[in-house]
């Protein structure tokens, strides 16, 4: 699959940035995502899976703001990972109105609740802060189209799976993506809860 098969919102920005052709792994990952499948994206660091996730998220959401509730939610392991991913997104969302926001433990939760209330399209969030916001009724997930877990190795530590399950139980129809370097058997177990019929791209 070439970048030309994506919508003009992202293809125009890719051209401005000098991206001509997808990397090998991206050629496998992007068509499956574009087809609406939930996937496990398993590949070594540097293969382009994070960039593919960013590109696809923008493709899926488009250029315009729609409502105030998050339409894409990306879970990361900690504050540093959240801020890094936000910076990566900002490179590609420059020509859009999409609203990015990070929520993590080391920040005033009341301020985060207010910021999210006023509208966000892409929410990058740590597991504990996601659950805290959710149980304080500060997140409406009824408009969610994409739920991704970036660098998912952190899922196998500290009972993080419990945080994921609690939130996904309340999500209706949604596309799911798990990005990791190695396929772990704990990721397989997620098929029971929300990764139904997910494809393995490796």
N, C-alpha and C positions, 0 to 999 in steps of 0.2 A: 504494500500500500504506500502511495506517495502522499506527501503533505497536501497536494492539490485536491485530494478527496475530502479534506476537512473544510469547514465553512470559512468564508472570507475574513471573518473576525480574526482568526488565528493565522491563516495563511499569509495575510498581509504583514502581520507582525513577524512571522518567521522569515519572510523575505527581507524585511528591514534588518533583521539580526544576522542574515547571511546563512540561514539554515536551508540547505538545498534538498537533501534526501534524508530520510530516517535512517538511524542505525539499524543493524541487523535485528536486534531484539525488539526495537520499536516497530519494525515491519510486521512482526508477529503479534505484538501486544495491541497496537492501535486498531486494527480491523476488528478484533474480538470485542474491544470496548465499544467501538462505533456500532457494532451489531447489537449492543445491549446486554452482552453476557457479563455475569459476575466472574471475576478471574483471580487466580493466584498468579502474581507476576514474580517469578523466582529467577533471579539472575545475579551475577557478581556485581559488586560496586563498579560504577563506570560504564555500565552497559546501556544506560539511558532510560531506565524505568521510571525514575522520578520525573524527568523531563517529559516523558510520554504521559504520565499521569497529569501533569500540569497542562500540557497541550490539550489533552482530551477533556479535562474539566472545563476549560475555556470554550472548547468546541461545543460541549453539551449545554452550557449555560448561555452562550451567546454574548452579545455586547451590552445589552440593556439590563437595567435594574427591574426586577419583577417582585413586588411585595417587599416585606421586611424580614421574612423568615429565611434561615439558611437553606440554600438549595444544594450545597456541597459541604460535607463535613469530613475533615481529614484529621485523624488521630495520630499524634506523635508522642515520643517518649518523655520529653521534658521541655522546659522553656527554651533552651538553646536550640533544640531541633525545630521548635515552633517558629522562632524568629528567623532562623536560616531558611526554612521553607517559605515563609512569607516574602523574604527578599527575592527568592527564586521566582515566586509567582509574579512579583511586581515587575520583573523584567518583561514578562509576556502579557501582562494586563494593561500595559501603558496606554493602549488605544481604546480601552473599554471603560465603561462606568462601573464595572464590577467592584463590590466592596469587600475587602479582605479584613479579617480580624483574627487576632491571636488571643487565646484565653489559657492561662496557666496559673499554677498555685501562687507564685511569688508576686501577686498583684491584688489590689483591692477588689474583692468579688462584687461589692455593690457597684463600683464603677464599671466593671465588666458587664454586669446585668443591665445597667443603663445603656451602655454602648451597644449591646446586642439588641436591646429593645428598639433602638432607633434605626436598625436595619443592617443586615449583613448578608452577603451572597455566599461567600466562602469562609467557613469557620475552621481555623486550625486550632486544635485543642488537645490538652493532655488528658489522660483517662480520668484521673481523680477530679479535675476541674469540670470535665464534661458531666460527670455524675452529680457533682454538687450543683451545678447550674440547672441540670435537668430536674432534680428533686426539689429545687426551690421554684419550680415552674417558671424558669427564666428562659427556656428554650422551647420553641414550637417546632416540631420536626415533621409536621404534616406536609410541608412542601419539599422535603428532602428528596433529591434525585440521585445523589451519589454519596456513598459512605466509604471512605478509604482509610486504610491503616498503613502508614509509611514506616519503612524500616521496622517491620513487625517483630523483630527478635525480642523486643521488650515484653511482648505478650506472654512469653514463657516464664517470666519472673513475677514475683510479688502478687500473685492472684489477680493480675490485670484482666484476665479473661472474664472475671466476675463483673467488672465495670463495663466491659463490652456487651455482655449478655443482657444486663439490666436495661441498657438503652435500646439495643436492637429489638428487644421484645415489643417495644411500643411503636416501631417504625413499620409502616404499611409496605407499599411497593417501593423498592429502592434497588439500585445497582451497587454491588459491593466489590471492592478491590483490596487485596492484601499484597503488599510489596515486601519482599524479603530476599536475602541472599541464598538461603538454604530452606528447603521444604521441611518443616518440623511436624511431627505427628500431632502436636497440639493444634496446628492450623487445620489439619484434617478433621479434627473433632468439631470444628466450627460448622461443618456441613450439616450437623444435626440441628443447629440453631438458626443460622442465617445464610451460610454459604451453600445453599441448596443448588445442586447442578452446576457449581462453579467449575470453570475450565482451568486447567493447569497450563500456564505458558512458561516454558523454561528453555 
